[in-house]
Amino acid sequence: MDRTLDELAGVVDLFGALARDELADALHELAFKRGEDVNADAVDAAIERALDQYALLVVPREDTDLIVPGPAAFPAVPDGGMDLPHILDVERRDVPRDELGDALERRFADELAANPDDERRDFLRDVTYDAETWADVDADALRDRLDRREG
């Protein structure tokens, strides 16, 4: 599965938000359309990588968690991607900005609690700048916590 992070975000962006299994289905359909072989492990690894790099973000919901394009993504629809809304039986979902901000702040809190190394802290600091325009978050406070090395 050789998709860029921005392409994964672009697939999600076509629908606004997707459950993880819906995203996996979309990636399998896209691979099939392109005549590519792909297995479930490769799809899962691609999704995990995109989540780790903040190209995708999980927004917890009562019924099912949703995945949205994250603050570090510049969504780009991959070749053949525009057909996915016609192939998959998934309605468009839009997540309010305040929910995006809350999910992102929880994710940052979890990362800081895990006491990331200096390289990860630098990466997270960069993401905070993207987050300011992506959702309503107090990025200054997050950067202060990163600089103080607090969890």
ZADO-1210 file (C-alpha; in nm, 4 decimals, padded with zeros to 6 digits):
<atoms>
<atom x="00.0000" y="00.0000" z="00.0000" code="MET" pos="1"/>
<atom x="00.1898" y="00.3004" z="-00.1257" code="ASP" pos="2"/>
<atom x="-00.0356" y="00.5947" z="-00.0515" code="ARG" pos="3"/>
<atom x="00.0898" y="00.9293" z="00.0670" code="THR" pos="4"/>
<atom x="-00.0431" y="01.0669" z="00.3915" code="LEU" pos="5"/>
<atom x="-00.2151" y="01.3452" z="00.1999" code="ASP" pos="6"/>
<atom x="-00.3846" y="01.0895" z="-00.0261" code="GLU" pos="7"/>
<atom x="-00.5210" y="00.9035" z="00.2761" code="LEU" pos="8"/>
<atom x="-00.6517" y="01.2332" z="00.4094" code="ALA" pos="9"/>
<atom x="-00.7956" y="01.3066" z="00.0639" code="GLY" pos="10"/>
<atom x="-00.9923" y="00.9818" z="00.0651" code="VAL" pos="11"/>
<atom x="-01.1403" y="01.0701" z="00.4042" code="VAL" pos="12"/>
<atom x="-01.2042" y="01.4288" z="00.2948" code="ASP" pos="13"/>
<atom x="-01.4299" y="01.3034" z="00.0142" code="LEU" pos="14"/>
<atom x="-01.6695" y="01.1869" z="00.2862" code="PHE" pos="15"/>
<atom x="-01.5943" y="01.4428" z="00.5576" code="GLY" pos="16"/>
<atom x="-01.5310" y="01.1661" z="00.8109" code="ALA" pos="17"/>
<atom x="-01.5179" y="00.7870" z="00.7992" code="LEU" pos="18"/>
<atom x="-01.5250" y="00.5052" z="01.0485" code="ALA" pos="19"/>
<atom x="-01.2019" y="00.3054" z="01.0407" code="ARG" pos="20"/>
<atom x="-01.3629" y="00.0080" z="00.8646" code="ASP" pos="21"/>
<atom x="-01.5130" y="00.2416" z="00.6042" code="GLU" pos="22"/>
<atom x="-01.1704" y="00.3924" z="00.5371" code="LEU" pos="23"/>
<atom x="-01.0232" y="00.0442" z="00.5034" code="ALA" pos="24"/>
<atom x="-01.3018" y="-00.0472" z="00.2567" code="ASP" pos="25"/>
<atom x="-01.2330" y="00.2707" z="00.0587" code="ALA" pos="26"/>
<atom x="-00.8614" y="00.1915" z="00.0383" code="LEU" pos="27"/>
<atom x="-00.9328" y="-00.1652" z="-00.0724" code="HIS" pos="28"/>
<atom x="-01.1735" y="-00.0377" z="-00.3404" code="GLU" pos="29"/>
<atom x="-00.9196" y="00.2149" z="-00.4592" code="LEU" pos="30"/>
<atom x="-00.6514" y="-00.0518" z="-00.4842" code="ALA" pos="31"/>
<atom x="-00.8903" y="-00.2807" z="-00.6756" code="PHE" pos="32"/>
<atom x="-00.9760" y="00.0004" z="-00.9193" code="LYS" pos="33"/>
<atom x="-00.6062" y="00.0539" z="-00.9815" code="ARG" pos="34"/>
<atom x="-00.5298" y="-00.3163" z="-01.0207" code="GLY" pos="35"/>
<atom x="-00.3101" y="-00.3222" z="-00.7121" code="GLU" pos="36"/>
<atom x="-00.2758" y="-00.6028" z="-00.4611" code="ASP" pos="37"/>
<atom x="-00.3280" y="-00.4909" z="-00.1041" code="VAL" pos="38"/>
<atom x="-00.3816" y="-00.6796" z="00.2184" code="ASN" pos="39"/>
<atom x="-00.5518" y="-00.5817" z="00.5413" code="ALA" pos="40"/>
<atom x="-00.2213" y="-00.5486" z="00.7280" code="ASP" pos="41"/>
<atom x="-00.0878" y="-00.2985" z="00.4732" code="ALA" pos="42"/>
<atom x="-00.4081" y="-00.0938" z="00.4925" code="VAL" pos="43"/>
<atom x="-00.3972" y="-00.0962" z="00.8724" code="ASP" pos="44"/>
<atom x="-00.0307" y="00.0071" z="00.8727" code="ALA" pos="45"/>
<atom x="-00.1014" y="00.2955" z="00.6343" code="ALA" pos="46"/>
<atom x="-00.3862" y="00.4205" z="00.8538" code="ILE" pos="47"/>
<atom x="-00.1702" y="00.3918" z="01.1674" code="GLU" pos="48"/>
<atom x="00.1115" y="00.5844" z="01.0018" code="ARG" pos="49"/>
<atom x="-00.1283" y="00.8621" z="00.8985" code="ALA" pos="50"/>
<atom x="-00.2699" y="00.8796" z="01.2508" code="LEU" pos="51"/>
<atom x="00.0799" y="00.8895" z="01.4006" code="ASP" pos="52"/>
<atom x="00.1777" y="01.1760" z="01.1702" code="GLN" pos="53"/>
<atom x="-00.1444" y="01.3728" z="01.2347" code="TYR" pos="54"/>
<atom x="-00.2519" y="01.3437" z="00.8700" code="ALA" pos="55"/>
<atom x="-00.5597" y="01.1728" z="01.0150" code="LEU" pos="56"/>
<atom x="-00.7226" y="01.2186" z="01.3541" code="LEU" pos="57"/>
<atom x="-00.9735" y="01.0067" z="01.5432" code="VAL" pos="58"/>
<atom x="-01.2781" y="01.1907" z="01.6767" code="VAL" pos="59"/>
<atom x="-01.4467" y="00.9775" z="01.9440" code="PRO" pos="60"/>
<atom x="-01.8220" y="00.9384" z="01.9117" code="ARG" pos="61"/>
<atom x="-02.0696" y="00.7361" z="02.1190" code="GLU" pos="62"/>
<atom x="-02.1690" y="00.5034" z="01.8378" code="ASP" pos="63"/>
<atom x="-01.8439" y="00.4800" z="01.6399" code="THR" pos="64"/>
<atom x="-01.5186" y="00.6719" z="01.6319" code="ASP" pos="65"/>
<atom x="-01.4716" y="00.8801" z="01.3197" code="LEU" pos="66"/>
<atom x="-01.1510" y="00.9509" z="01.1330" code="ILE" pos="67"/>
<atom x="-01.1073" y="01.2974" z="00.9808" code="VAL" pos="68"/>
<atom x="-00.8269" y="01.4635" z="00.7863" code="PRO" pos="69"/>
<atom x="-00.5835" y="01.5870" z="01.0499" code="GLY" pos="70"/>
<atom x="-00.4077" y="01.9186" z="01.1023" code="PRO" pos="71"/>
<atom x="-00.0842" y="01.8079" z="00.9328" code="ALA" pos="72"/>
<atom x="-00.2572" y="01.6981" z="00.6117" code="ALA" pos="73"/>
<atom x="-00.3057" y="01.8704" z="00.2818" code="PHE" pos="74"/>
<atom x="-00.5755" y="01.6364" z="00.1500" code="PRO" pos="75"/>
<atom x="-00.5166" y="01.5239" z="-00.2069" code="ALA" pos="76"/>
<atom x="-00.7580" y="01.2896" z="-00.3824" code="VAL" pos="77"/>
<atom x="-00.5604" y="01.0000" z="-00.5345" code="PRO" pos="78"/>
<atom x="-00.6147" y="00.8834" z="-00.8916" code="ASP" pos="79"/>
<atom x="-00.9496" y="00.7063" z="-00.9061" code="GLY" pos="80"/>
<atom x="-01.0554" y="00.8471" z="-00.5705" code="GLY" pos="81"/>
<atom x="-01.3366" y="01.0630" z="-00.7047" code="MET" pos="82"/>
<atom x="-01.5323" y="00.7433" z="-00.7814" code="ASP" pos="83"/>
<atom x="-01.5297" y="00.6267" z="-00.4184" code="LEU" pos="84"/>
<atom x="-01.8440" y="00.8179" z="-00.3104" code="PRO" pos="85"/>
<atom x="-02.0288" y="00.6423" z="-00.5927" code="HIS" pos="86"/>
<atom x="-01.8903" y="00.2993" z="-00.4999" code="ILE" pos="87"/>
<atom x="-01.9257" y="00.3059" z="-00.1216" code="LEU" pos="88"/>
<atom x="-02.2593" y="00.3394" z="00.0518" code="ASP" pos="89"/>
<atom x="-02.1426" y="00.6035" z="00.2992" code="VAL" pos="90"/>
<atom x="-02.3186" y="00.9320" z="00.3672" code="GLU" pos="91"/>
<atom x="-02.1120" y="01.2482" z="00.4080" code="ARG" pos="92"/>
<atom x="-02.0401" y="01.3393" z="00.7698" code="ARG" pos="93"/>
<atom x="-01.9241" y="01.6785" z="00.8847" code="ASP" pos="94"/>
<atom x="-01.7635" y="01.7147" z="01.2264" code="VAL" pos="95"/>
<atom x="-01.7974" y="02.0534" z="01.4022" code="PRO" pos="96"/>
<atom x="-01.4711" y="02.2432" z="01.4609" code="ARG" pos="97"/>
<atom x="-01.5157" y="02.2357" z="01.8384" code="ASP" pos="98"/>
<atom x="-01.5234" y="01.8535" z="01.8301" code="GLU" pos="99"/>
<atom x="-01.2110" y="01.8557" z="01.6145" code="LEU" pos="100"/>
<atom x="-01.0371" y="02.0833" z="01.8643" code="GLY" pos="101"/>
<atom x="-01.1430" y="01.8685" z="02.1596" code="ASP" pos="102"/>
<atom x="-01.0212" y="01.5489" z="01.9903" code="ALA" pos="103"/>
<atom x="-00.6906" y="01.7096" z="01.9021" code="LEU" pos="104"/>
<atom x="-00.6345" y="01.8425" z="02.2535" code="GLU" pos="105"/>
<atom x="-00.7061" y="01.4952" z="02.3987" code="ARG" pos="106"/>
<atom x="-00.4616" y="01.3427" z="02.1513" code="ARG" pos="107"/>
<atom x="-00.1926" y="01.5938" z="02.2473" code="PHE" pos="108"/>
<atom x="-00.2574" y="01.5282" z="02.6173" code="ALA" pos="109"/>
<atom x="-00.2172" y="01.1534" z="02.5596" code="ASP" pos="110"/>
<atom x="00.1075" y="01.2096" z="02.3693" code="GLU" pos="111"/>
<atom x="00.2478" y="01.4364" z="02.6388" code="LEU" pos="112"/>
<atom x="00.1504" y="01.1914" z="02.9118" code="ALA" pos="113"/>
<atom x="00.3591" y="00.9278" z="02.7300" code="ALA" pos="114"/>
<atom x="00.6635" y="01.1563" z="02.7736" code="ASN" pos="115"/>
<atom x="00.7771" y="01.1674" z="02.4093" code="PRO" pos="116"/>
<atom x="01.1427" y="01.1991" z="02.3174" code="ASP" pos="117"/>
<atom x="01.2905" y="01.5256" z="02.1890" code="ASP" pos="118"/>
<atom x="01.2382" y="01.4379" z="01.8221" code="GLU" pos="119"/>
<atom x="00.8678" y="01.3648" z="01.8787" code="ARG" pos="120"/>
<atom x="00.8304" y="01.6829" z="02.0857" code="ARG" pos="121"/>
<atom x="00.9764" y="01.8844" z="01.7960" code="ASP" pos="122"/>
<atom x="00.7317" y="01.7158" z="01.5591" code="PHE" pos="123"/>
<atom x="00.4393" y="01.7880" z="01.7932" code="LEU" pos="124"/>
<atom x="00.5482" y="02.1501" z="01.8252" code="ARG" pos="125"/>
<atom x="00.5327" y="02.1785" z="01.4432" code="ASP" pos="126"/>
<atom x="00.1853" y="02.0241" z="01.4425" code="VAL" pos="127"/>
<atom x="00.0627" y="02.2854" z="01.6912" code="THR" pos="128"/>
<atom x="00.1152" y="02.5558" z="01.4306" code="TYR" pos="129"/>
<atom x="-00.0991" y="02.3633" z="01.1817" code="ASP" pos="130"/>
<atom x="-00.3572" y="02.3030" z="01.4537" code="ALA" pos="131"/>
<atom x="-00.4155" y="02.6729" z="01.5102" code="GLU" pos="132"/>
<atom x="-00.5717" y="02.7146" z="01.1668" code="THR" pos="133"/>
<atom x="-00.7228" y="02.3664" z="01.1522" code="TRP" pos="134"/>
<atom x="-00.9352" y="02.3841" z="01.4698" code="ALA" pos="135"/>
<atom x="-00.9969" y="02.6038" z="01.7680" code="ASP" pos="136"/>
<atom x="-00.7124" y="02.4981" z="01.9988" code="VAL" pos="137"/>
<atom x="-00.4908" y="02.6867" z="02.2410" code="ASP" pos="138"/>
<atom x="-00.1648" y="02.6042" z="02.0667" code="ALA" pos="139"/>
<atom x="00.0384" y="02.8467" z="02.2789" code="ASP" pos="140"/>
<atom x="-00.0438" y="02.6469" z="02.5912" code="ALA" pos="141"/>
<atom x="00.0465" y="02.3230" z="02.4137" code="LEU" pos="142"/>
<atom x="00.3793" y="02.4639" z="02.2987" code="ARG" pos="143"/>
<atom x="00.4516" y="02.5853" z="02.6533" code="ASP" pos="144"/>
<atom x="00.3884" y="02.2335" z="02.7861" code="ARG" pos="145"/>
<atom x="00.6155" y="02.0877" z="02.5184" code="LEU" pos="146"/>
<atom x="00.8894" y="02.3376" z="02.6012" code="ASP" pos="147"/>
<atom x="00.8637" y="02.2620" z="02.9742" code="ARG" pos="148"/>
<atom x="00.8747" y="01.8870" z="02.8951" code="ARG" pos="149"/>
<atom x="00.5588" y="01.8308" z="03.0983" code="GLU" pos="150"/>
<atom x="00.3360" y="01.5318" z="03.0487" code="GLY" pos="151"/>
</atoms>
